[in-house]
Amino acid sequence: MSNDPSVLYAARKLYKEYRLQGISVPVLKGVDLEIRRGEILSIVGLSGVGKSTLLNILGLLDSPTRGGLAYWGRDEEFHGRDVAALDINDKSRLRNRDFGFVFQFYHLLPDLNVLENVLLPAMILRSVKAFRANKALLTDRASELLRRVGILERRDFPPNRLSGGERQRAAIARSLMNDPELVFCDEPTGNLDTVTGHRIHELILELNGELGTGFVVVTHDRGLARLAHRTLSMRDGLFMNHHN
């Protein structure tokens, strides 16, 4: 789909329709998108224009009605293949190894402490035996990520003892556990006050600069959007403009 070596991920002519009471409701109407290696890309627009739907399709959490996705990441077995058409096991493997996710409402598991929540993607990636064999190293990595996002001292806390900003920091640490090439963020500051939201902006910038991890951020937050390398605006299921 692309000959440009700077492109990590590309969507071509993505359509998504939902059926509601027998009526077809179009949400995405032929979206084209290229995501470059190591960039922060923000996607803005009013509610209901298809931003979260697009993010879920890019993250392989949902499938398009029509259109394709091509990925040129470290998993060379997937190069040149339409990853939207992979079977559920291959999608799960690619999503777990190469993608990270940060949501507006954190989605931390209440029965696990903060450290265990961060370790979860590593647990999912490995067999029980392999996880146990590598637990010390993986725990060190999870602790280092918590230190990097500024909440190492909360590692043994249950999520309900954290503030909103701390929960989002834990979610960001979790998203980085398997060293993804791309992190998808859906309204990461939408549930936070302005000051806390600004700290999350700074953290995403820091992590992008230090680790080279790419971020695709769906947001209503113009301050967060302005920090991105590129901003795309959606309206009625399509991109309207392109700022470099």
N, C-alpha and C positions, 0 to 999 in steps of 0.2 A: 504493500500500500504506500510505502514511502522509501525514497532513496537517500533521504537526509539523515546522516549519522547522529545528528543532535536530537532527533525525534525518538522518544522512548515509547510512546503509546499514541495510537491514532484511532479515531472513530470516523467512519465513513457512512454518510447517509443513514443515520440512526432515526428510526421511527419507533414510537411507542404509543399504542392505543390500549385503552381499557374498555371493558364492556360493563355498562351500568344499566340494569333493567332492560337488557336487549339492545341498547343504543351504544354505538361505538364512539368513544370520547378520545380524540387525538391529544397527546401531551407533547411528544417530540415529533417534529415535522421535517426530518431530513437533516439532522445536525452533523456537521463536519467539524472535527477538532484534532489538533496535534498538540501533544504535551511534550515539552523538551526535557532532556535530562537535567535534573538538579534545579529546576525552576520552581518558584512559587507562582501558581496561577490562581487568580480569584475569578469566581463566577458570580455575578450580581444580577438582581432583577426582583420584581415584585413577587409576592407569594403566588403560587399556582402556575408559574410560567414553565416549570419543568426542570428546575435546577436540581432538586433532590433526586428526581427520577433519573436524570442523566448521571448523577454521582453514583447512584445504586447500580446502574448498568455498567459504568466504567469499573466499579469495584467488584463486578461479577456477583453482586447480591440479587440482581434481577436480569432479565433477558430482554433484548429489544424485540419488537414485533417484526422489524426488518432492519437490515444494515449489518455492518461488521466492525470488529475491533481487532487491531493488530498491535502486538507487543514485542518490543525488541530489548527485553531485559536480560538478566543473567541466565535465565532458564532457556538455553538455546533450543531445547526440544520444541518450544512453542513458537519460535521465529517463523514468520511467514504463514502461520495458521490463524484462522479466525477464532480468537479465544472466546468470543461470544457463543460459538458453536461447540465448545468443549463439553464433554460429559461432566456430570456433577462432581465426580472424584477429582478430575484434573482441575476443574474450576476451584474446588476447595483447596487443593494443593498450591496452586498459583496464588490464590488470595491469601493464604496463610503465610507463605514464604516471602512473597514479594510486595504485598500491599499491607498498609496499616490503616486503621479507621479511628476517627474521633468524632463523636456525636454530640449534639446539643445537650442531651441529658445523661451523658457520661457512660451509662450502661456498665457500671461496675457491679460485680456480683456481691450481694450483701453478706453472703456466708463466708466469703474469703477476705482475708486482711489485704492491705494495700500491696504488700510484696507479692502475695499469691495472685492477686489480680494482674499484676505486671507480668508474672511468670506464665500466665495462662496460654498465650500464643505458643510458647516454647513447649508446654505440656502437650498441646494439640498436635504440634509438628512431629513429635517423637512417640515411639512406643513407651509404655510404662518402664520397661527395662532400660531403654536408652536414656530416658529422662532421669531415672534414679542414678545411672552411672555418671551422668554429667551434671547432677543437681548442684554441686558446689560451685562449679564454673558458671552455670546459668544463674544461680542466686547472686553471685558476684556481679554479673552483668545487670541483673534487675536492680540491685542496690546502686550500682553506678548510674543507671538511668534515673533512679529516684533522686540521687544526689544532683545530677545534672539539671533536673527540673525543679530542684529546691525543696523537696519534701522527704528526704531520707529519714529524718527523725519521726516521720509518721508511718514508717514501714509496717509496724505491727498493729496499726489502728484498723478497725473496721471502717468501711466507707462512710457510714452514717456519723462518724465523729469528725469528718473532714468538712471544711467549708466548700462552697461551690468551686472556687478557684483551685483549691487543693484537689478536689475530685477531678477537675479537668486536667490538672498537671499529672495526676496518676493515670488518667486515660491516655494522655500523650505519651507518657513513659511506656505504657502497655503497647501502644501502636508501634513503638520503635524496637520492641523486644527481639524480633527476628531480623533486624537490620533491613527493613524494607527499602525498595527503591522509590516507592511512591506512597504517600499518606493522604487519604481522602478525609477531609474535614467538613462535616455538615453543620453549619451554624455553630462553630466551636465557642463563640462568645455570646451566643444568643440568650443564655440563661444567667449571664454574669453582669454585675454592675460595671460602670464605665472604667473605673480604675483597675479592677481585676481583669477586665477584658483587655485593657492596654498591656498588662503584664503578660497575658497569653500571646498577644501580638509579638511582643519582644522575644518571648520564648521560641515561637515558630521561626522568627528571623535568625535567632542564635543557632538553633538546631540545623536549619538549612545551611547556614554559613559554615558551621563546624563539621557537620556530617555529610553534607552534600545531598541530603535526602530531599526529594521533590515533594511538594505539597500542592494539592488541588483543594481550594477552599471555597465552598459555597457560603455566602454571607450576605446579610443585610447591612453589615457594619462597614460603612464607607472608610473609616479609619484603617480597618484591617485590609480592605481591598486596595487602598493606596500603597500599602507596603509591598504588594506583590510585584513581581517582575512584569507580569501582564495581567490585564483585567478584561474579561469578556462580559458583555451585557446580554441577558436573555430576555426575549419578549415573544409571547405566543409560540413557544416551542422551538425557537431559532435564535442564533446569535445575531445581534444587531450591529455590533462594532468590534473593533480590535485595536487595543492600545498597546504599543510596545514600550 
